[in-house]
């Protein structure tokens, strides 16, 4: 029985021995100096295990490439895939983000001093062009929203109107609207008084006269003064005004009387036959107080302004005038000055609109104004709307006369060039207009062809400033030709005041202040020295021999610094 037991137990013994050997090998994984290793024998690794990262997700579009590559500072939408996230080349430093559409190009192109408007713009929310100081036009990109008018007459071929306002129709098809003017205009400070002893030199070289080459040489022709058009010597003038047409108090249209219907065609046709280059304008208003009141009412709202404006253009075209002149003497307060600005802008827009639609040259537009740009009336300081004058008028006619008269109880110059003792002088008035910002070439200086007269209290005390007790010859006013005749007939003693630059004559108790050839020559040279646009006379018919217009023409055309 012994041998069967051995046979039965032997498998168990072998199993035990196999387990023992296996455990012995797993325990002896660490090397020992007594154990030698053969290089050819594969041995278990004893170094730390390395965790192999799984492959990144692949792109459905580009197999084997990462699904979401990173682009520096731009959305992940490359045209060409880039390296896996574990490695990418260092991007070149750049201050400008790169374009997702055009690799290597800036995300937002920069244009030197011009708006950002490329043919294929690359938008970027973090960048926009620097705002312009001048608002741009919604109609004409890159152009200013409000037109800027050069120093020449404000009559652009295609003006750019401010977005808040459109030019009135001609004739108006709907109620016109007012331009967006501030409720209270900003006016420049009062200019300093020019020196009264010496003629103030120009602040800069005289401007070149832009109107009609050699300047404006104008005159007003009162249709009531007896001088017929055929007796006007047109060789001394570039422009002649028909004075006056009046504003109707109820319709606010220009009133054409039956006499005007006869006089106007004769006036225009006769002057053009004598001088084809002469320009004719009609002046509306004058010194009549009623006209001043009607202007105030008419200018106060856009509907009556439109009626007036369309009426003036219609009259000018029907009779063949070259232009229009406003003689509003004078706006009574600053609100009326604002209304005047409205009127000038709407008038200019209507003139330009009519010219474009008719194919004719734009009508000229001027205004007779006070001798100075700023003055006081009933305690209120008033200033003309200088910006509107520069933008919308071709020129202004400062009335540089009537500084003194028989309404005062002392004698004085009607139109002094200088005055040491007051601001009542032409040099001060013109200086104030220049100081206010009106362009020099838009200033046409007024010169009178008449004088003012007084009756002296004491014929022996007869200098400038002598006490007077009433009006002198001619009910206080005499034309130049009448003054010369009066002096000759009454042996008047004539004086020239070289400091104030005017003449006065004394005959008994009659005192007359006026201009003659020397004072006119000095005034015209002064106008040239200041770079003004020209001069005008009030009024034709007062110098029958054309003595003063002839002297003015000579002084202007042969000007040199004296």
C-alpha positions in Angstrom: 0.0 0.0 0.0 3.1 2.3 0.4 3.6 3.0 -3.3 0.0 4.1 -4.0 0.2 6.8 -1.3 3.3 8.2 -2.8 1.7 8.4 -6.2 -1.4 10.2 -4.8 0.6 12.8 -2.8 3.1 13.7 -5.5 0.8 16.0 -7.5 0.2 18.1 -4.3 3.9 18.2 -3.6 4.6 19.5 -7.1 1.9 22.1 -6.8 3.3 23.3 -3.5 6.8 23.5 -4.9 5.6 25.5 -8.0 3.9 28.1 -5.8 6.9 28.3 -3.5 9.2 28.9 -6.5 6.9 31.5 -8.0 6.7 33.5 -4.7 10.4 33.3 -4.3 11.0 35.0 -7.7 8.5 37.8 -7.1 10.2 38.7 -3.8 13.6 38.8 -5.4 12.9 41.6 -7.9 15.5 44.0 -6.3 19.0 43.5 -7.6 21.7 42.2 -5.3 25.5 42.4 -5.6 25.6 38.7 -5.6 23.4 38.4 -8.5 24.7 39.0 -12.0 22.4 40.0 -14.8 22.8 39.0 -18.3 22.1 41.7 -20.9 20.3 39.3 -23.1 17.9 38.4 -20.4 14.6 40.2 -20.3 14.1 41.6 -16.8 11.1 43.5 -15.3 11.5 47.2 -15.2 12.3 48.8 -11.9 12.1 52.4 -13.0 9.0 54.5 -12.2 6.2 53.9 -14.6 5.6 56.6 -17.3 1.9 57.4 -17.9 1.4 57.7 -21.7 -1.0 60.5 -22.5 -3.9 59.6 -24.7 -3.9 61.1 -28.2 -5.8 64.4 -28.5 -9.2 64.4 -30.2 -8.8 64.6 -33.9 -10.5 67.1 -36.2 -13.4 65.8 -38.2 -12.2 68.0 -41.1 -8.5 67.3 -40.9 -7.9 63.6 -39.7 -5.0 63.3 -37.3 -5.0 67.0 -36.5 -6.3 68.5 -33.3 -9.9 69.4 -33.2 -9.5 72.8 -31.6 -6.1 74.4 -32.3 -5.4 77.6 -30.5 -4.8 80.9 -32.3 -3.4 83.7 -30.3 -5.9 86.5 -29.6 -8.3 85.5 -32.4 -11.3 83.1 -32.7 -10.4 79.4 -33.4 -11.2 79.3 -37.0 -7.9 78.9 -38.9 -7.7 78.4 -42.6 -4.8 76.0 -41.9 -4.5 73.8 -38.8 -1.6 74.4 -36.4 0.5 72.2 -34.1 -1.0 70.1 -31.2 -1.6 71.9 -27.9 1.5 70.3 -26.3 3.7 72.4 -28.6 3.4 75.5 -30.7 6.0 77.9 -32.0 6.3 81.1 -30.0 4.4 83.8 -31.9 6.4 86.8 -33.1 5.7 89.8 -30.8 3.3 92.3 -32.4 1.3 95.2 -31.0 -1.3 94.7 -33.7 -3.7 91.7 -33.5 -3.6 89.5 -36.5 -6.5 88.9 -38.9 -8.4 85.6 -38.8 -9.1 86.0 -42.5 -5.7 87.2 -43.7 -3.0 85.4 -41.7 -0.1 87.6 -40.7 -2.0 90.8 -41.5 -3.3 93.2 -38.8 -6.9 92.6 -37.7 -7.8 96.2 -38.2 -5.9 98.2 -40.9 -4.7 101.6 -40.0 -5.1 104.5 -42.5 -3.0 107.6 -42.0 -5.2 110.6 -41.4 -8.2 109.2 -43.3 -11.4 107.4 -42.2 -11.2 103.7 -41.9 -13.1 102.7 -45.0 -11.1 100.0 -46.9 -12.7 98.1 -49.8 -12.7 95.0 -47.7 -12.8 96.1 -44.1 -11.9 93.8 -41.2 -14.1 94.6 -38.3 -12.9 94.4 -34.8 -15.0 95.4 -31.8 -12.0 96.7 -29.9 -11.0 99.2 -32.5 -12.7 102.1 -34.3 -11.3 105.2 -36.1 -10.5 108.2 -33.9 -13.5 110.5 -33.9 -13.3 113.6 -36.1 -13.6 117.1 -34.7 -16.1 117.8 -37.4 -19.3 115.7 -37.6 -19.5 113.9 -40.9 -22.4 114.0 -43.4 -24.8 111.1 -43.5 -25.2 111.9 -47.2 -21.6 112.5 -48.2 -19.3 110.2 -46.2 -16.1 111.9 -45.2 -17.6 115.4 -45.8 -18.6 117.7 -42.9 -22.2 117.6 -41.8 -22.4 121.4 -42.1 -20.9 123.1 -45.1 -17.9 125.3 -44.7 -17.9 128.2 -47.1 -14.8 129.8 -48.4 -14.0 133.4 -48.4 -15.7 133.8 -51.7 -19.4 134.3 -52.1 -21.3 131.6 -50.3 -23.0 129.9 -53.2 -21.8 126.3 -53.4 -22.9 124.3 -56.4 -24.1 121.4 -54.2 -24.2 122.5 -50.6 -24.3 119.9 -47.8 -27.1 120.8 -45.5 -27.0 120.0 -41.8 -29.0 116.8 -41.0 -31.5 118.7 -38.9 -32.5 121.1 -41.7 -33.3 120.9 -45.4 -33.5 123.9 -47.7 -37.0 125.3 -48.3 -38.6 124.4 -51.6 -38.9 127.1 -54.2 -41.7 127.9 -54.3 -42.4 126.3 -50.9 -44.4 123.1 -51.2 -44.6 122.6 -47.4 -44.1 124.7 -44.3 -40.4 125.4 -44.2 -38.4 124.8 -41.1 -35.8 126.9 -39.4 -32.1 125.9 -39.3 -30.8 124.7 -36.0 -29.3 127.9 -34.6 -28.6 128.3 -30.9 -31.2 130.2 -29.0 -28.6 132.8 -27.9 -25.7 133.4 -30.4 -22.2 133.8 -29.2 -20.6 137.1 -30.3 -17.0 138.2 -30.1 -15.8 140.7 -27.6 -15.9 144.3 -28.5 -12.8 145.1 -30.6 -10.3 147.6 -29.3 -10.5 151.2 -30.5 -8.1 151.8 -33.3 -5.6 154.7 -33.0 -7.2 158.0 -33.9 -4.0 159.8 -34.8 -2.6 157.5 -37.5 -4.3 155.2 -39.9 -4.1 151.6 -38.5 -2.0 149.5 -40.8 -3.3 146.1 -41.9 -2.8 143.3 -39.5 -1.4 141.3 -42.4 -0.8 142.0 -46.1 -4.0 143.1 -47.7 -6.2 140.3 -49.0 -6.6 140.0 -52.7 -10.0 141.3 -53.7 -12.0 138.4 -55.0 -14.9 140.3 -56.4 -14.7 141.5 -60.0 -10.9 141.8 -60.0 -10.5 145.4 -59.0 -13.0 145.5 -56.1 -16.6 146.6 -55.7 -17.3 150.2 -56.6 -20.9 150.6 -55.9 -23.6 153.3 -55.4 -27.2 153.5 -54.4 -29.6 155.2 -56.8 -32.7 156.6 -55.1 -35.5 156.4 -57.6 -37.1 159.5 -56.2 -34.2 162.0 -56.3 -34.6 163.3 -59.9 -31.5 161.8 -61.5 -32.7 159.9 -64.5 -30.9 156.6 -65.4 -29.6 158.0 -68.7 -27.6 160.6 -66.8 -25.8 158.1 -64.6 -22.1 157.8 -65.6 -21.6 154.0 -65.2 -17.9 154.2 -65.9 -17.2 154.8 -62.2 -19.1 151.8 -60.9 -19.3 148.0 -60.9 -22.6 147.8 -59.0 -25.6 150.1 -58.7 -28.5 149.6 -56.3 -32.1 150.5 -57.0 -33.4 152.1 -53.8 -35.8 151.3 -52.5 -38.4 148.6 -52.9 -40.6 148.2 -49.8 -41.9 145.3 -47.7 -45.7 144.9 -47.7 -47.0 145.1 -44.1 -49.7 142.4 -44.6 -48.3 139.9 -47.1 -44.6 140.3 -46.3 -43.9 140.3 -50.1 -41.9 142.9 -52.0 -44.3 145.6 -53.0 -44.0 146.7 -56.6 -45.8 150.0 -57.2 -47.1 151.2 -60.6 -44.3 153.7 -60.7 -41.7 150.9 -60.0 -43.2 148.9 -62.8 -42.2 151.7 -65.2 -38.9 152.8 -63.5 -37.2 149.4 -63.0 -37.1 148.4 -66.7 -35.8 151.8 -67.7 -33.2 151.6 -64.9 -31.9 148.2 -65.9 -32.0 148.5 -69.6 -30.4 152.0 -69.7 -27.5 151.0 -67.4 -26.7 147.8 -69.3 -26.8 149.7 -72.6 -24.2 152.1 -71.3 -22.1 149.4 -69.5 -22.8 145.8 -70.2 -20.7 144.7 -67.3 -22.6 146.7 -64.7 -24.4 144.7 -62.0 -27.8 145.9 -60.8 -29.4 145.0 -57.4 -32.5 146.2 -55.7 -32.4 147.3 -52.1 -35.3 146.5 -49.8 -36.2 148.7 -46.8 -34.3 151.8 -45.9 -34.4 154.1 -42.9 -38.2 154.2 -42.7 -39.3 153.2 -39.2 -42.3 151.3 -40.5 -40.0 149.1 -42.6 -37.9 148.3 -39.6 -41.0 147.2 -37.8 -42.1 145.0 -40.7 -38.7 143.4 -41.0 -39.0 142.5 -37.3 -42.3 140.8 -37.8 -41.4 139.1 -41.0 -38.2 137.6 -39.7 -39.8 136.1 -36.6 -41.0 132.9 -38.1 -40.1 130.6 -41.0 -43.4 130.9 -42.8 -43.2 134.6 -43.3 -39.5 134.4 -44.0 -40.2 132.0 -46.8 -42.9 134.2 -48.3 -40.5 137.2 -48.3 -37.6 135.2 -49.7 -39.5 133.7 -52.6 -41.0 137.2 -53.4 -37.5 138.8 -53.7 -36.2 136.0 -56.0 -39.3 136.3 -58.1 -39.0 140.1 -58.5 -35.3 139.8 -59.3 -35.8 137.2 -62.0 -38.9 138.9 -63.5 -37.1 142.2 -64.0 -33.6 141.0 -64.6 -31.7 142.2 -61.5 -28.4 140.6 -60.7 -28.9 140.6 -57.0 -30.6 141.6 -53.8 -29.8 143.9 -50.9 -31.3 144.0 -47.4 -31.4 147.4 -45.8 -32.8 146.7 -42.3 -31.9 149.7 -40.1 -31.5 148.0 -37.7 -32.4 144.9 -35.6 -33.7 146.2 -32.3 -32.3 143.4 -30.0 -30.4 140.2 -29.9 -33.4 138.1 -30.7 -33.9 140.0 -33.9 -30.2 139.4 -34.6 -30.8 135.7 -34.3 -33.8 136.0 -36.6 -31.6 137.9 -39.1 -29.3 134.9 -39.1 -32.2 132.6 -39.8 -33.2 134.9 -42.7 -29.8 135.0 -44.2 -29.3 131.3 -44.2 -32.7 130.5 -45.6 -32.3 133.2 -48.2 -29.0 131.9 -49.4 -30.3 128.3 -49.6 -33.3 129.5 -51.7 -31.0 131.5 -54.0 -28.7 128.5 -54.6 -31.7 126.2 -55.1 -33.3 128.5 -57.6 -30.0 128.8 -59.5 -29.5 125.1 -59.7 -33.0 124.5 -61.0 -33.1 127.4 -63.4 -29.5 127.0 -64.7 -28.9 130.7 -64.1 -26.1 132.3 -62.1 -27.0 132.7 -58.4 -28.3 136.1 -57.4 -25.9 138.3 -55.4 -26.9 138.9 -51.8 -25.7 141.9 -49.7 -26.8 143.9 -46.8 -26.5 147.5 -45.6 -25.5 147.4 -41.9 -24.6 149.7 -39.1 -21.1 151.3 -39.3 -19.9 149.0 -36.4 -20.5 145.3 -35.7 -21.6 145.9 -32.1 -23.7 148.7 -30.6 -26.1 149.6 -27.8 -29.7 150.5 -28.2 -32.0 151.4 -25.3 -29.4 149.9 -22.9 -29.1 146.6 -24.7 -25.9 145.6 -26.4 -26.4 144.2 -29.9 -24.0 142.3 -32.1 -24.5 141.2 -35.7 -24.5 137.4 -36.5 -21.0 137.3 -37.9 -20.9 133.6 -38.8 -24.1 134.0 -40.8 -22.7 137.1 -42.6 -19.5 135.2 -43.6 -21.4 132.1 -44.7 -24.4 133.5 -46.5 -23.8 137.1 -47.7 -21.6 138.0 -50.6 -20.7 141.2 -48.8 -21.9 143.9 -46.3 -22.1 147.7 -46.7 -21.3 149.4 -43.4 -22.9 152.8 -43.5 -19.9 154.9 -42.4 -21.7 158.3 -42.1 -24.3 160.2 -40.0 -21.9 160.2 -37.0 -23.1 163.7 -36.1 -26.0 165.8 -37.2 -28.4 168.6 -36.4 -30.1 166.4 -33.8 -27.1 167.4 -31.6 -26.5 170.9 -30.2 -22.9 171.0 -31.4 -21.1 170.7 -34.7 -19.2 167.7 -35.9 -18.1 165.6 -38.8 -20.7 163.7 -40.8 -18.2 160.9 -41.6 -14.8 161.3 -39.8 -12.2 158.8 -40.7 -10.6 159.2 -37.2 -11.8 160.6 -33.9 -9.6 161.1 -30.8 -12.5 161.6 -28.5 -15.1 159.0 -29.4 -15.8 155.7 -31.3 -17.8 157.6 -33.9 -15.3 157.2 -36.8 -14.9 155.0 -39.9 -11.6 153.6 -38.6 -13.3 152.4 -35.5 -16.3 151.0 -37.3 -14.3 149.1 -39.9 -11.9 147.9 -37.2 -14.9 146.5 -35.2 -16.1 144.5 -38.2 -12.7 143.1 -38.9 -12.2 142.4 -35.1 -15.6 140.6 -35.0 -14.4 138.0 -37.6 -16.0 139.2 -40.8 -13.8 138.5 -43.7 -12.1 141.7 -44.9 -13.0 141.2 -48.5 -16.7 141.0 -47.6 -16.6 144.5 -46.2 -17.5 147.3 -48.6 -17.0 150.7 -46.9 -19.6 153.4 -47.2 -18.8 157.0 -48.2 -21.4 159.8 -48.2 -22.0 162.2 -51.1 -23.7 164.6 -48.8 -23.0 166.7 -45.7 -24.7 167.7 -42.4 -25.6 171.3 -41.6 -26.1 173.3 -38.4 -27.0 176.9 -37.4 -24.4 178.3 -35.0 -25.3 180.1 -31.8 -22.3 182.4 -32.3 -20.8 182.8 -35.8 -17.5 183.8 -34.3 -17.2 180.5 -32.4 -17.3 178.2 -35.3 -14.8 175.3 -34.9 -15.5 171.6 -34.6 -17.8 171.1 -31.6 -19.1 174.7 -31.6 -22.5 175.2 -30.0 -25.4 175.0 -32.4 -29.0 176.1 -32.0 -30.7 174.4 -34.9 -30.6 173.0 -38.4 -28.6 174.7 -41.1 -29.2 175.0 -44.9 -31.2 172.3 -46.6 -33.1 171.3 -43.5 -29.9 169.8 -42.1 -28.7 168.0 -45.2 -27.0 169.1 -48.4 -25.7 167.1 -51.3 -22.1 167.6 -52.4 -22.9 169.7 -55.4 -25.3 171.8 -53.3 -22.5 172.3 -50.7 -20.1 173.6 -53.4 -22.7 175.9 -54.8 -23.7 177.2 -51.3 -20.0 177.9 -50.4 -19.5 179.7 -53.7 -22.7 181.8 -53.4 -22.2 182.7 -49.7 -18.4 183.1 -49.6 -18.0 180.2 -47.2 -14.7 179.6 -45.6 -13.5 176.0 -46.1 -11.4 174.1 -43.6 -9.8 170.7 -43.9 -9.4 168.8 -40.6 -6.4 166.6 -41.3 -6.6 164.8 -38.0 -10.2 163.6 -38.3 -10.0 163.7 -42.2 -13.1 165.7 -43.2 -14.0 169.2 -44.5 -16.2 171.9 -42.9 -17.2 175.3 -44.1 -18.5 178.3 -42.3 -20.7 181.0 -43.9 -22.2 183.4 -41.3 -24.1 181.2 -38.8 -24.2 178.2 -41.2 -21.8 175.3 -40.5 -21.5 172.3 -42.9 -19.5 169.1 -42.3 -18.8 167.1 -45.5 -16.3 165.2 -47.7 -14.3 166.5 -50.6 -11.6 165.1 -52.9 -8.8 165.0 -50.3 -10.9 163.3 -47.6 -12.4 160.8 -50.1 -8.9 160.0 -51.4 -7.7 159.3 -47.8 -10.7 157.1 -47.0 -10.3 155.0 -50.2 -6.7 154.5 -49.4 -7.6 153.5 -45.9 -10.0 150.9 -47.3 -7.3 149.5 -49.6 -4.8 149.4 -46.7 -7.2 147.3 -44.7 -7.7 144.8 -47.5 -11.4 145.6 -47.9 -13.6 144.4 -50.7 -14.5 147.8 -52.0 -16.5 151.0 -51.3 -20.0 152.4 -52.0 -21.6 155.8 -52.1 -24.9 157.1 -50.7 -26.2 158.4 -53.0 -26.2 159.1 -56.8 -27.6 162.4 -57.7 -25.8 164.3 -55.0 -22.6 164.9 -57.0 -23.7 166.1 -60.3 -20.2 166.4 -61.8 -19.0 162.9 -60.5 -16.1 164.6 -58.7 -16.0 162.3 -55.7 -16.7 159.0 -57.6 -13.9 160.0 -60.0 -11.5 160.6 -57.1 -12.4 157.4 -55.4 -11.8 155.4 -58.6 -8.4 156.9 -59.0 -7.4 156.3 -55.4 -8.5 152.7 -55.5 -7.0 151.7 -58.9 -3.7 153.6 -58.3 -3.4 152.8 -54.6 0.0 153.0 -52.8 0.8 153.4 -49.1 1.0 157.1 -48.3 
